[in-house]
Amino acid sequence: THWSNTSKVNSLFSPADRLPPSLKPRKHFCESRRAIYGCLIQCRTGHAFTGEYYSSFVPSETVSCPCGERLQTREHILATCPTFESKCDMLRSASEDLVIMDILGTEKGIEALSEFLQETNAFKKPRTDPSHTNLCPSSPSE
C-alpha cells in the first residue's frame, strides 16, 4: 500500500507508525481499560515513563532502570529487562525475537502489548508522593 511505502521520519513514534490510518479505532483500543489504553498509547508514541523519555523531556528524573540498566528504553523493558522477563512470552506470540517494530507497529503486536501491560506494571510511573496523580494507575477500578 502507499502508506507502508512512504518514508517516515526516524523518531520515538516511528516503530509504531506502520499501520495505515483508519477512520475507526482499532479493536484493541475499544476493548482496553482506560489505564491500559493510556499506557498503550504512551508506549507506542515514546511518551511513556521511561529513562529514554525523561532524558529528553524531564531531565530531573532518573533515566536508569530499577534493574540497573543505565538507560531505560522501550526496547529494554519489552525485550531484555529481567523485571519483566517472565511475561515476555506474551510479546513473543507476536514477535518471537521481540522486535520493537513488530510489537508496536502491527495489530498482533499491539494486542500482545496490551496483554503484557495488563499483567505488568511496565511503563507506569511509581508512586512516590501520595498527592501525585499517576496517569496509569494499577488499580482495576474504573
N, C-alpha and C positions, 0 to 999 in steps of 0.2 A: 504494500500500500504506500501511498505518498507519505503518510505520517512517519512510517518506520524508515523511509529512505531519506528524509530530510536530516541535515546535520544539526546537532544540538550543541549548545554551549556547555562546556565542562563546568559543572557546579555541584553543590551538595545535592541538588534535586535531580541531576542527570540520570542516576541509576533508576529512578522511578519514572522517568519521562519516556517510557517505551510504549505505553498503551495509548491508542488514539483517543482524542476527546470523545465524550459521549454526552448526549442530551439528558440522560437519566443517570442517577447514581448507580454504581455497580452493586451487585448483590451483597457483598461482604460489608459495604458501608451502611446499607439499610438494616442489616441484621446485627450489627455490632452494638454493644452497650456504649453509651456516650463516652465514658472514660477510655474505653479501648479504642473507639473511633478517634478520639483526640490524640492518643499516643501513636496510633497508626499513621495519622496524617503528619504528626511531628517527626516520626521516624523516617517516613518516605521523603519528606521535604528537607531533612537535615536540620530541622529546627527543634531538636529534642534536647533533653537534659543530658548532654554528653560533653566530655572534655573538648572534643572537636568543635562543637558549637560555642562553648564557653571561651575557647581561645580567640575566637573572632568577635564575639558579641558581649561577653561578660567576663572580662579579664580578671576580675576579683575572685571568681570561682576557681576551685581546684580542677585541673584538667586531667589528672591521673584517674585511673580506675581503682576502685576499692581492692581489686585483686592484686594491685601492684604495677600493672601496665602503665608506662609513662604517659601515654596519651590514650584516653578512652574514645574510641571511634565507633561508628555503627558496625563496621566490619568486625572490630574486636568483640563487641557484645554479641553479635549474631554468629560468629564463626569460631572464635578462639578463647573467649573468656571462661575460665574454669568455674565461675559462679553459675553460669547458665549451661554448662556442658551437658548436664543430664537431660535438658529439654531440647537440645538441638536436633533430636530425631524428628521433631515436628517440622522443622525447617528443611531437613533432608528429604522429606517427602516431596518437596517442591524443587529442591536443588541439592543433589547428592553431595556435591563438593562445596556447598554453602557459598555459592557465587552471589554476591550482593545484588547484581543487576537482575538475576533471576528471582530473588526473594522480594525485592522492592518493585520490580517492573513487569511482573506477569500476574495474571489472575490467580494461578495456582500458588505462586509465591506470597501474594498478599493474603490469601486465605490462610496459608500456613503461618504467616507472620501474625495474623490476628489471633490464631490459636495460641501461638507462643506468648504473645502479650497477655492473654487471659491467664496463662499458667505461671507467669513470672512477674517480677517487679521491674523488668527491663524498661529503660527509658523513663522511669518515674523518678522524680526528684525526692530524695529522702527528706522527711520532715525533721527539721532541727529546732524549729520555733513553733509552738502551738498556734501562734497567730498567723503563721504563714499559710497561704492558700495554695494547696497542691493542685495543679492543673490536671493531674492524672491520679486521683485518689484510688487506693487499692480496695476500698470498701465496696461490696456489691450493691449497696442500696442506691438506687437511682430512680 
